[in-house]
Amino acid sequence: MRRLRDQGLTIFFLVIFLGSLAGQAVAGFHLYNEDEVEHAKLLGQQPETISFPRYLASSHFAQATTENWQSEYLQFALFAFATVWLVQKGSTESKKPGDEGRESDEEQKVGRYADPDSPGWARVGGWRTRLYENSLLIVMTLVWLWSWFAQSVSGWSEYNSQQVDHKQPVVSWLGYITSSDFWFTTLQNWQSEFLAVGSFAAFTIYLRQRGSPESKPVGAAHAETGVEG
């Protein structure tokens, strides 16, 4: 029970992630087959529905999933990078004004300033420390690039499938990622993520949630920056 408590935040979000992903898959499966039946009726053809396992491997499901993943990881990658150099006075999501930058080795507990229980790569120096000190941004960026590419490939396949259904010419992958169809869905996701992060950073200046580390203490002054409750 103690181990579950210590990992509670990760477990909670993992469970609701898997639940929502399963729900999306079931709903998408029914939606896809309903659209196929409706489309076949309009054309006077026999509908061709697919099984649930086949739907999970379809471009329809892959595009819907990865276009959300890529925007989320882009959000985190940009936030990790921006908060190194930019500040917002009064926000818990910001360093204090004047602390912009990568900070000193002493402040970051790197090399000879590392604690006895610091990660090994924080102590050794050289390329391993440089890699480790940027590992969060690197991983978030790589996941974003992978999911963005997966979105583009699955979206390309889905787009060409619709083109064939409507007796229109198919396009190349390069043609698809420069199309308005691709960028409409992509920017639709990006703008919502940017709005959420920016507004949250601003809301934490004035609003509180008692007991949450994402909020300042209830009685903290609005101008206090980088203070968590």
C-alpha positions in Angstrom: 0.0 0.0 0.0 2.9 2.4 0.7 4.3 1.7 -2.7 0.9 2.5 -4.3 0.7 5.7 -2.3 4.2 6.8 -3.3 3.3 6.3 -7.0 -0.3 7.4 -6.7 -0.1 10.4 -9.1 1.4 8.4 -11.9 -0.9 5.4 -11.3 -4.0 7.7 -11.3 -3.2 9.3 -14.6 -2.1 6.1 -16.2 -5.4 4.4 -15.2 -7.6 7.3 -16.5 -5.4 7.5 -19.7 -6.0 3.8 -20.5 -9.7 4.1 -19.7 -10.1 7.1 -22.0 -8.0 5.5 -24.7 -10.2 2.4 -24.5 -13.3 4.6 -24.6 -12.0 6.5 -27.6 -11.2 3.2 -29.4 -14.7 1.8 -28.8 -16.5 5.0 -29.8 -14.2 5.5 -32.9 -14.9 1.9 -33.9 -18.7 2.4 -33.9 -18.3 5.8 -35.6 -16.2 4.4 -38.4 -18.6 1.5 -39.1 -21.6 3.8 -38.9 -20.0 6.2 -41.5 -19.1 3.2 -43.7 -22.7 2.0 -43.6 -24.1 5.5 -44.3 -21.7 6.0 -47.2 -22.5 2.7 -48.7 -26.2 3.5 -48.6 -25.7 6.7 -50.4 -23.8 4.9 -53.2 -26.3 2.0 -53.2 -23.5 -0.5 -52.3 -23.1 -3.2 -49.7 -21.4 -1.8 -46.6 -18.0 -3.1 -45.6 -17.6 -2.8 -41.9 -14.4 -3.9 -40.1 -13.7 -5.7 -36.9 -12.5 -4.0 -33.7 -8.9 -5.4 -33.9 -8.7 -4.2 -37.5 -9.9 -0.8 -36.4 -7.2 -0.5 -33.8 -4.6 -1.0 -36.6 -6.4 1.5 -38.9 -5.2 5.0 -39.9 -8.5 6.4 -38.6 -7.7 5.4 -35.0 -3.9 6.2 -35.4 -4.5 9.7 -36.6 -7.0 10.6 -34.0 -4.7 9.4 -31.3 -1.3 10.7 -32.4 -2.5 14.2 -33.4 -3.4 14.7 -29.7 -0.2 13.1 -28.4 2.1 15.3 -30.6 0.5 18.5 -29.4 0.8 17.5 -25.7 4.5 16.7 -26.0 5.2 19.8 -28.0 3.6 21.8 -25.2 5.8 20.1 -22.6 9.0 20.5 -24.7 8.3 24.2 -25.3 7.4 24.8 -21.7 10.6 23.1 -20.4 12.7 25.2 -22.8 10.9 28.5 -22.3 11.0 28.4 -18.5 14.8 28.3 -18.6 15.0 31.8 -20.1 11.6 33.4 -19.5 9.8 34.4 -16.3 6.4 35.5 -15.2 6.3 37.5 -12.0 3.9 36.0 -9.5 3.5 32.6 -11.2 4.3 29.3 -9.5 5.3 28.0 -13.0 8.2 30.5 -13.2 11.5 31.2 -11.7 12.0 34.5 -9.9 12.8 37.5 -12.1 16.6 37.7 -12.3 17.1 34.0 -12.1 16.8 33.5 -15.9 19.2 31.1 -17.5 20.8 27.7 -16.9 22.0 28.5 -13.4 25.3 27.7 -11.8 26.7 24.1 -11.2 26.3 24.8 -7.5 22.6 25.7 -7.8 22.0 22.7 -10.0 24.1 20.3 -7.8 26.3 19.3 -10.7 29.8 17.8 -10.6 31.7 18.5 -7.3 28.5 20.2 -6.0 26.4 17.0 -6.3 24.9 15.4 -3.2 25.9 11.9 -2.2 22.5 10.6 -3.5 22.6 12.6 -6.7 22.2 10.7 -10.0 25.5 9.3 -11.2 25.4 11.2 -14.5 25.0 14.5 -12.6 28.4 13.8 -10.9 30.6 12.4 -13.6 30.9 15.5 -15.8 31.6 15.6 -19.6 29.1 14.5 -22.2 27.1 12.3 -19.9 26.3 15.2 -17.6 25.6 17.5 -20.5 23.2 14.9 -21.9 21.5 14.2 -18.6 21.0 17.9 -17.7 19.0 18.3 -21.0 17.4 14.8 -20.9 13.9 16.0 -20.2 13.8 18.4 -23.1 15.5 15.8 -25.4 13.0 13.1 -24.6 9.9 15.3 -24.8 11.1 16.6 -28.2 11.8 13.1 -29.5 8.4 11.9 -28.5 6.8 15.0 -30.1 8.7 14.4 -33.3 7.8 10.7 -33.4 4.1 11.3 -32.7 4.0 14.2 -35.2 5.5 11.9 -37.9 3.0 9.1 -36.9 0.2 11.6 -37.2 1.3 12.7 -40.6 1.6 9.2 -42.0 -1.7 8.0 -40.6 -3.4 11.2 -41.6 -1.9 10.8 -45.1 -3.3 7.3 -45.4 -6.7 8.4 -44.1 -6.8 11.4 -46.5 -5.9 9.3 -49.5 -8.6 6.7 -48.5 -11.2 9.5 -48.7 -9.7 10.7 -51.9 -10.2 7.3 -53.5 -13.8 7.0 -52.1 -14.6 10.3 -53.8 -12.7 9.4 -57.0 -10.2 12.1 -56.5 -6.4 11.8 -57.1 -4.2 10.7 -54.2 -1.4 12.8 -52.9 2.2 12.1 -51.8 3.2 12.4 -48.2 5.0 15.6 -48.8 1.9 16.9 -50.6 -0.2 16.0 -47.6 1.9 17.6 -44.9 1.9 20.9 -46.9 -1.9 20.8 -47.3 -4.5 22.8 -45.5 -6.1 19.6 -44.3 -3.0 18.6 -42.3 -2.3 22.1 -40.9 -5.9 22.8 -39.9 -5.9 19.8 -37.6 -2.4 20.3 -36.4 -2.7 24.0 -35.5 -6.1 23.3 -34.0 -4.4 21.2 -31.4 -1.4 23.4 -30.9 -3.3 26.6 -30.2 -5.4 24.9 -27.5 -2.2 23.6 -25.8 -0.5 27.0 -25.9 -3.7 28.7 -24.5 -3.9 26.1 -21.6 -0.2 26.5 -20.6 -0.2 30.3 -20.9 -3.4 30.8 -19.0 -2.4 28.4 -16.2 0.8 30.3 -15.7 -1.2 33.5 -15.4 -4.0 32.0 -13.2 -1.5 30.9 -10.6 -0.6 34.5 -9.9 -4.0 35.3 -8.4 -5.8 32.0 -7.9 -5.1 29.3 -5.3 -5.8 25.6 -4.6 -5.0 24.7 -1.0 -2.6 21.7 -0.7 -1.6 21.6 -4.4 2.1 22.1 -5.3 0.8 23.7 -8.5 -0.5 26.6 -6.4 1.1 29.1 -4.0 0.1 28.9 -0.4 -3.4 30.5 0.1 -2.0 33.5 1.9 1.0 34.1 -0.4 1.2 37.5 -2.0 0.3 37.8 -5.6 3.8 39.0 -6.4 5.6 36.0 -5.0 7.1 34.0 -7.8 8.1 30.3 -8.0 6.6 29.6 -4.5 4.6 26.4 -4.2 2.1 25.4 -1.5 
